[in-house]
């Protein structure tokens, strides 16, 4: 049985922290920024953790 390949899209979007949690970026920060408040844009720039309900699926995509 050959090794499973990891999804290239997932490799670009998620990173693993030192403790094994998964980091992700926020959506809605690429265009149509004029109508969004400075506070909203600033908070969208920060990274956050993947929700616990999605961790299993993301780890399968990363094959880790």
VMD Tcl script that builds the backbone (N, CA, C; Angstrom):
set m [mol new atoms 192]
animate dup $m
set s [atomselect $m all]
$s set {name element resname resid chain x y z} {
  {N N UNK 1 A 0.846 -1.179 0.000}
  {CA C UNK 1 A 0.000 0.000 0.000}
  {C C UNK 1 A 0.895 1.247 0.000}
  {N N UNK 2 A 0.714 2.147 -0.955}
  {CA C UNK 2 A 1.552 3.352 -0.979}
  {C C UNK 2 A 1.170 4.333 0.122}
  {N N UNK 3 A 2.070 5.261 0.367}
  {CA C UNK 3 A 1.800 6.288 1.369}
  {C C UNK 3 A 0.665 7.190 0.901}
  {N N UNK 4 A -0.101 7.743 1.853}
  {CA C UNK 4 A -1.149 8.704 1.505}
  {C C UNK 4 A -0.514 10.066 1.250}
  {N N UNK 5 A -0.965 10.713 0.213}
  {CA C UNK 5 A -0.468 12.059 -0.060}
  {C C UNK 5 A -1.274 13.064 0.749}
  {N N UNK 6 A -0.599 14.122 1.188}
  {CA C UNK 6 A -1.325 15.187 1.875}
  {C C UNK 6 A -1.881 16.152 0.832}
  {N N UNK 7 A -3.006 16.798 1.161}
  {CA C UNK 7 A -3.640 17.733 0.241}
  {C C UNK 7 A -2.810 19.009 0.167}
  {N N UNK 8 A -2.481 19.421 -1.047}
  {CA C UNK 8 A -1.644 20.611 -1.228}
  {C C UNK 8 A -2.328 21.862 -0.707}
  {N N UNK 9 A -3.641 21.954 -0.877}
  {CA C UNK 9 A -4.368 23.132 -0.401}
  {C C UNK 9 A -4.301 23.220 1.118}
  {N N UNK 10 A -4.391 22.090 1.803}
  {CA C UNK 10 A -4.333 22.084 3.265}
  {C C UNK 10 A -2.931 22.448 3.751}
  {N N UNK 11 A -1.914 22.017 3.034}
  {CA C UNK 11 A -0.541 22.356 3.414}
  {C C UNK 11 A -0.323 23.860 3.405}
  {N N UNK 12 A -0.976 24.541 2.456}
  {CA C UNK 12 A -0.806 25.982 2.335}
  {C C UNK 12 A -1.617 26.747 3.376}
  {N N UNK 13 A -2.682 26.150 3.917}
  {CA C UNK 13 A -3.605 26.884 4.770}
  {C C UNK 13 A -3.435 26.626 6.267}
  {N N UNK 14 A -2.894 25.487 6.650}
  {CA C UNK 14 A -2.820 25.122 8.064}
  {C C UNK 14 A -1.381 24.847 8.467}
  {N N UNK 15 A -1.040 25.235 9.703}
  {CA C UNK 15 A 0.270 24.901 10.265}
  {C C UNK 15 A 0.055 24.284 11.642}
  {N N UNK 16 A 0.978 23.450 12.048}
  {CA C UNK 16 A 0.893 22.783 13.342}
  {C C UNK 16 A 1.738 23.536 14.358}
  {N N UNK 17 A 1.192 23.738 15.552}
  {CA C UNK 17 A 1.947 24.393 16.613}
  {C C UNK 17 A 2.850 23.369 17.298}
  {N N UNK 18 A 3.650 23.831 18.223}
  {CA C UNK 18 A 4.561 22.942 18.936}
  {C C UNK 18 A 3.845 21.906 19.775}
  {N N UNK 19 A 2.657 22.239 20.246}
  {CA C UNK 19 A 1.901 21.301 21.081}
  {C C UNK 19 A 0.956 20.420 20.272}
  {N N UNK 20 A 0.960 20.564 18.951}
  {CA C UNK 20 A 0.144 19.706 18.094}
  {C C UNK 20 A -1.193 20.285 17.694}
  {N N UNK 21 A -1.490 21.513 18.111}
  {CA C UNK 21 A -2.736 22.151 17.690}
  {C C UNK 21 A -2.566 22.694 16.269}
  {N N UNK 22 A -3.681 23.006 15.621}
  {CA C UNK 22 A -3.645 23.480 14.242}
  {C C UNK 22 A -4.007 24.951 14.172}
  {N N UNK 23 A -3.174 25.728 13.484}
  {CA C UNK 23 A -3.409 27.150 13.312}
  {C C UNK 23 A -4.003 27.405 11.938}
  {N N UNK 24 A -4.843 28.453 11.855}
  {CA C UNK 24 A -5.427 28.852 10.582}
  {C C UNK 24 A -5.539 30.367 10.545}
  {N N UNK 25 A -5.761 30.894 9.332}
  {CA C UNK 25 A -5.984 32.322 9.169}
  {C C UNK 25 A -7.473 32.577 9.054}
  {N N UNK 26 A -7.879 33.820 9.281}
  {CA C UNK 26 A -9.276 34.206 9.129}
  {C C UNK 26 A -9.611 34.451 7.660}
  {N N UNK 27 A -10.859 34.269 7.324}
  {CA C UNK 27 A -11.358 34.595 5.991}
  {C C UNK 27 A -11.814 36.056 5.968}
  {N N UNK 28 A -12.237 36.533 4.811}
  {CA C UNK 28 A -12.808 37.877 4.612}
  {C C UNK 28 A -11.810 38.999 4.848}
  {N N UNK 29 A -10.542 38.763 4.558}
  {CA C UNK 29 A -9.549 39.820 4.754}
  {C C UNK 29 A -8.786 40.109 3.462}
  {N N UNK 30 A -9.364 39.763 2.314}
  {CA C UNK 30 A -8.615 39.935 1.074}
  {C C UNK 30 A -9.125 41.074 0.196}
  {N N UNK 31 A -10.413 41.352 0.209}
  {CA C UNK 31 A -10.930 42.446 -0.619}
  {C C UNK 31 A -12.216 42.992 -0.003}
  {N N UNK 32 A -12.729 44.063 -0.601}
  {CA C UNK 32 A -13.884 44.817 -0.084}
  {C C UNK 32 A -13.615 45.228 1.370}
  {N N UNK 33 A -12.485 45.879 1.570}
  {CA C UNK 33 A -12.078 46.238 2.920}
  {C C UNK 33 A -12.552 47.628 3.328}
  {N N UNK 34 A -13.079 48.410 2.378}
  {CA C UNK 34 A -13.435 49.793 2.703}
  {C C UNK 34 A -14.618 49.865 3.646}
  {N N UNK 35 A -15.562 48.934 3.531}
  {CA C UNK 35 A -16.746 48.987 4.387}
  {C C UNK 35 A -16.533 48.322 5.745}
  {N N UNK 36 A -15.403 47.668 5.937}
  {CA C UNK 36 A -15.136 46.987 7.204}
  {C C UNK 36 A -14.398 47.931 8.147}
  {N N UNK 37 A -14.723 47.847 9.419}
  {CA C UNK 37 A -14.100 48.740 10.405}
  {C C UNK 37 A -12.642 48.334 10.631}
  {N N UNK 38 A -11.883 49.300 11.144}
  {CA C UNK 38 A -10.464 49.042 11.416}
  {C C UNK 38 A -10.300 47.922 12.435}
  {N N UNK 39 A -11.166 47.897 13.445}
  {CA C UNK 39 A -11.094 46.850 14.462}
  {C C UNK 39 A -11.323 45.482 13.850}
  {N N UNK 40 A -12.317 45.392 12.957}
  {CA C UNK 40 A -12.630 44.115 12.312}
  {C C UNK 40 A -11.477 43.647 11.428}
  {N N UNK 41 A -10.902 44.570 10.659}
  {CA C UNK 41 A -9.784 44.217 9.781}
  {C C UNK 41 A -8.567 43.797 10.591}
  {N N UNK 42 A -8.327 44.499 11.704}
  {CA C UNK 42 A -7.184 44.163 12.554}
  {C C UNK 42 A -7.339 42.767 13.144}
  {N N UNK 43 A -8.528 42.443 13.626}
  {CA C UNK 43 A -8.754 41.128 14.222}
  {C C UNK 43 A -8.729 40.016 13.185}
  {N N UNK 44 A -9.099 40.312 11.943}
  {CA C UNK 44 A -9.032 39.307 10.887}
  {C C UNK 44 A -7.584 38.986 10.497}
  {N N UNK 45 A -6.663 39.889 10.805}
  {CA C UNK 45 A -5.267 39.667 10.458}
  {C C UNK 45 A -4.583 38.646 11.343}
  {N N UNK 46 A -5.111 38.427 12.545}
  {CA C UNK 46 A -4.485 37.499 13.480}
  {C C UNK 46 A -4.841 36.057 13.133}
  {N N UNK 47 A -4.001 35.134 13.545}
  {CA C UNK 47 A -4.286 33.713 13.352}
  {C C UNK 47 A -5.084 33.186 14.539}
  {N N UNK 48 A -5.731 32.055 14.337}
  {CA C UNK 48 A -6.508 31.426 15.392}
  {C C UNK 48 A -6.361 29.918 15.252}
  {N N UNK 49 A -6.959 29.180 16.174}
  {CA C UNK 49 A -6.874 27.729 16.142}
  {C C UNK 49 A -8.064 27.141 15.402}
  {N N UNK 50 A -7.865 25.980 14.806}
  {CA C UNK 50 A -8.942 25.261 14.137}
  {C C UNK 50 A -9.897 24.736 15.204}
  {N N UNK 51 A -11.188 24.809 14.937}
  {CA C UNK 51 A -12.194 24.342 15.886}
  {C C UNK 51 A -12.050 22.846 16.130}
  {N N UNK 52 A -12.395 22.397 17.325}
  {CA C UNK 52 A -12.218 20.992 17.696}
  {C C UNK 52 A -13.037 20.052 16.810}
  {N N UNK 53 A -14.181 20.540 16.298}
  {CA C UNK 53 A -15.012 19.703 15.430}
  {C C UNK 53 A -14.342 19.430 14.093}
  {N N UNK 54 A -13.407 20.295 13.672}
  {CA C UNK 54 A -12.769 20.163 12.366}
  {C C UNK 54 A -11.360 19.595 12.423}
  {N N UNK 55 A -10.823 19.411 13.615}
  {CA C UNK 55 A -9.419 18.991 13.745}
  {C C UNK 55 A -9.175 17.643 13.088}
  {N N UNK 56 A -10.067 16.689 13.286}
  {CA C UNK 56 A -9.881 15.352 12.729}
  {C C UNK 56 A -9.809 15.391 11.202}
  {N N UNK 57 A -10.705 16.155 10.581}
  {CA C UNK 57 A -10.734 16.244 9.120}
  {C C UNK 57 A -9.483 16.928 8.590}
  {N N UNK 58 A -9.028 17.973 9.255}
  {CA C UNK 58 A -7.842 18.697 8.795}
  {C C UNK 58 A -6.606 17.825 8.944}
  {N N UNK 59 A -6.527 17.070 10.030}
  {CA C UNK 59 A -5.367 16.193 10.220}
  {C C UNK 59 A -5.329 15.094 9.151}
  {N N UNK 60 A -6.500 14.610 8.739}
  {CA C UNK 60 A -6.538 13.639 7.646}
  {C C UNK 60 A -6.046 14.247 6.346}
  {N N UNK 61 A -6.419 15.497 6.098}
  {CA C UNK 61 A -5.960 16.178 4.888}
  {C C UNK 61 A -4.445 16.395 4.910}
  {N N UNK 62 A -3.903 16.642 6.095}
  {CA C UNK 62 A -2.467 16.843 6.219}
  {C C UNK 62 A -1.720 15.517 6.346}
  {N N UNK 63 A -2.446 14.435 6.580}
  {CA C UNK 63 A -1.860 13.095 6.726}
  {C C UNK 63 A -0.765 13.081 7.785}
  {N N UNK 64 A -1.092 13.641 8.963}
  {CA C UNK 64 A -0.088 13.654 10.027}
  {C C UNK 64 A -0.549 12.826 11.208}
}
mol reanalyze $m
mol bondsrecalc $m
mol representation Tube
mol addrep $m
